[in-house]
Amino acid sequence: EVQLQASGGGSVQVGGSLRLSCAPSGFTFDDAAIGWFRQFPGKQREAVSCLSTRSGRTHYADSVKGRFTISSDNAKNTMYLQMNSLKPEDTAVYYCATASGYWGQGTLVTVSS
């Protein structure tokens, strides 16, 4: 059974940083398309960033470009989302996911002014 465990969320002030982690069980990130999504209250989930661990190619939503960085550590089989210069509009539940359709449980990020 594949499970993704997301962690690292919390409360920060505007301009602060957080690093989200996503560690799978029953799945390896070493040749996969993986990504982070977020969901605002009452809204649909939206893509934040994705990464192909084979090619190293990344993609970012315009709203996070230059502030967020997606990465993976194959040795630790863990995916990360480094979030810098956080804004109140980044407040959401963040999910990690694989292109094959596995989702983590979500971790809440709250940015306060």
N, C-alpha and C positions, 0 to 999 in steps of 0.2 A: 504494500500500500504506500503510495506516495503522499508525503505530507510536507508542507512548507511552513517553517516557523519564522515569522517576522518579528523583529524586536527593535528597540532603539527609539521608539517614539517617546514623547514627553512634552513638557511645557517649556517654552523658551520665550524670551522677549524679542521684539523686532530687531533684526540684524544679527541674531544669534545663529548658531549652527547645531545640527544634529546629524548623526550618522545612523541610518537604518541598516539592519542586517537581515539577511534571509538565508536560512540554512535548511536544506531539504533532507528528508530521509527517504530512501528508496528511489533516489534520483540523483544524477550527477550533472553538474553544470559545465562539464568540460567540452561539450559539443552541443550547445543548445542555444535557443533564442529565449531570452529571459527579460523580464522587465518589471517596472514599478507602475502602479496605477494609484489613483486616489479618488476618493468619493466625498463630496461635500454634502452636508445635510440636505436631504430632499432632492438631490441631484443624481444624475447617472455617473457611474464610474468613468474616469477619463484616464487616458494614458499620460504618464509623466515622462518615462524614459525607457528605452529598451537597448539591449546589447546582444550581439551575436558573439558568443564566446569562441566560435571557430574563427571568424574573420576579425573580431575586435571592433567591428563597426558599431557605432552608437547612434541613437536618435533621441532628441529631446523635444518636448513640447516648447513652443515659443515662450511660454510664461516662465519657464525655469532655465532657459538657456543662459549659460554664463554663471549660474548660481548653483546648480545641481550637477553632480558627477556620478555616473553609474560605473560600477566596476565589479569584477569577480576575482576571487582567489581560488584557483582550481585546487591548490594543495589543501585548503580548508573547506573546499566545496561550499563556499559562501558567497553570496551576492551582497553588494552594498549600494547604498544611495547616500552620498555625502551631500548634505543640504546646507548651503551657506547663505548668508544675507537673507534670512527668512523674513517673510512678510505675513501680515495677518491673513491675507488671502491664500496662504499656503496651508492654513488650518484645515485639516481633513483627516480621514482615516486612510492610511496608506497600505496598499496590498502589493505583495510580490506575486509574480505569476510566471508560468512558462508558456511558450507558444503552443505546447501540446495540451494546454488546458488545465494545468494544476494551479491552484490558488492558495495563498497563505491566508491566515485568519484576520489579518489587518492589525495595524498599530496606529494609535491616535497621535497626531501631531497638533499641538495647539501653540499658536504664535500670538502673543499679546503685546499690545502697544503700551 
